[in-house]
Amino acid sequence: MRRLLDIAMPLLVALLVLGGWEWAVAHWQVPVYVLPAPSAIARALADNFLSLMTSLLSTLTVTVEAFLAASVLGITTAIAFSQSRLLERTLYPYAVILQVTPVVAIAPLILIWVGFERINLALTIIATIVAFFPILAGATLGLKSADFNLTDLARLYGASRAQILWRIRLPTALPYLLSGMKTAGGLALIGAVVAEFVAGSGTATGLAWRIVESGNRLEIATLFAALALLAATGIVIFAALSLLEWALLRRWHESAISRQS
Amino acid sequence: MIALSGVGKRFANGVEALRDLSFTMGAGEFVSLLGPSGCGKSTALRLVAGLLAPDSGKILMPEGKPEIGFVFQEPTLMPWADALTNARLPLDLKNLPRGEANDKAAAALARVGLKGFERAYPRELSGGMKMRVSIARALAAGPKLLLLDEPFAALDEITRNALGDDLLRLWREDQLTVLFVTHSVSESSYLSQRVLVMTPRPGHVKADIALPAGRDSRLSPQTIESQRLISQALNEAGALRVARSDSVRASDQKRNPA
């Protein structure tokens, strides 16, 4: 029953908003270049389906690659930090600097350095920078959260550092890491979009570029269609990572267990 | 034989946990280390386990460092692993073949009365059962020396008594040497052969009481008499006086069991 409500209520709100929107546009005769009706957006989506899907694929590829790169980099860096306090103290400030510097400000540099002939690589690097920090932060905190008594016990049985890392620290870090990855998934998409905006005309072919292009041509319905696809992509990424989290934690972690009353 | 002589330990925060701690234990003995909270009992246990190094004094262990089983006050299980995997941890760390390790861990679980719970996760078990898994883990590697750090302190009395009886049975069956840290007079009077009474911090052994035979039940006259002896020694060690003046700081000491 509660599950049904969880799905039905947001859906009902969506229907109400879309219906009201459709009605308002028709009633006040809002010009299509200001605010197209949902039906017009759906038509634009259908008319440009193939080209929009190609754009979606382009943005999605950058997003997924950036997310995977950020995950690998974030986890390996966190593992390196967990093995050496000195390394962590030395490098963590730079990770923070990377995080707090607006990526829009670094993006032009990266585009120049990587070169416009390798635009997708440049976009991926920019999106990776955006997605990297939450994974590093989550994994670093998680690896540090291992029960001291448990690691002491392992040492008592002659465990090597690698064994303690593999058997105790990494499983302890998993919930923290997954939480960071959930944030990073959304950020990778944002990073990809921002990177496309900065890359500008003629080079990028993703959804963000379609938004810029449609705006310039006053094809507002197509702009909305691209926007809707971006939002849907974000939701799918979040849902997929939530599913992964649930699958990995459902047997043991409090966050994934529904309390029996 | 295990012998500590003149052992001292001071922590980085300046707290002197132990000063001139000396005692000996023979093979197969069941010895309780009793004292007020914060007297350095846990520190002493960690020193014997080799998890800490003493600042001064000597710790003599038997030839060829015996296999040690360690049980903490908390069950200290891996929440992501089932009971069998938890009990198997020492064997996994020694890279025993999986099949052999599974058999030994399952046998250890059966010995503490957890047959049929191999696939249960810690969150599905009661506090007493979690502690049993913890004891099974300590037994899995076939230890000669069992070190227990107030293992039953967080349990209710009924569970505590049942686990105490199980511990006695395991001690007899395996001819273990047991060092049992506790702040419970009744527990030490029933379980152990000898009680070492410690002073408040910086801790050292104030009295070494060999308990009389015939303590077959918790209520036998010999057990009651032992409790009187231990309480008296505890009193003479200044434990009660300090406990009274320290009650304000009790929560602080709980967090810092040095």
Contacts between the chains, C-beta under 8 A, distances in Angstrom:
chain1	res1	chain2	res2	distance
A	147	B	76	6.1
A	149	B	72	5.0
A	149	B	74	6.9
A	149	B	76	4.5
A	150	B	76	5.5
A	150	B	78	6.8
A	152	B	46	7.8
A	152	B	51	5.2
A	153	B	70	6.0
A	153	B	72	7.8
A	153	B	76	6.7
A	153	B	89	7.5
A	154	B	89	7.4
A	154	B	93	6.0
A	155	B	51	6.7
A	156	B	49	5.8
A	156	B	50	7.2
A	156	B	51	6.3
A	156	B	68	6.2
A	156	B	70	5.7
A	157	B	89	7.4
A	157	B	90	4.5
A	157	B	93	4.5
A	157	B	94	6.6
A	157	B	141	7.0
A	158	B	93	6.6
A	158	B	94	7.0
A	159	B	93	4.5
A	163	B	93	5.7
A	167	B	78	7.9
A	167	B	89	7.2
A	167	B	92	6.8
A	167	B	93	7.3
A	168	B	78	7.0
A	171	B	78	6.7
A	171	B	80	4.7
A	171	B	81	7.7
A	174	B	80	7.3
A	251	B	80	7.6
A	251	B	121	5.9
A	252	B	79	4.9
A	252	B	80	4.8
A	252	B	81	7.9
A	252	B	121	5.3
A	252	B	122	7.5
A	252	B	123	6.3
A	253	B	79	7.2
A	253	B	80	7.6
A	254	B	123	7.8
A	257	B	123	7.3
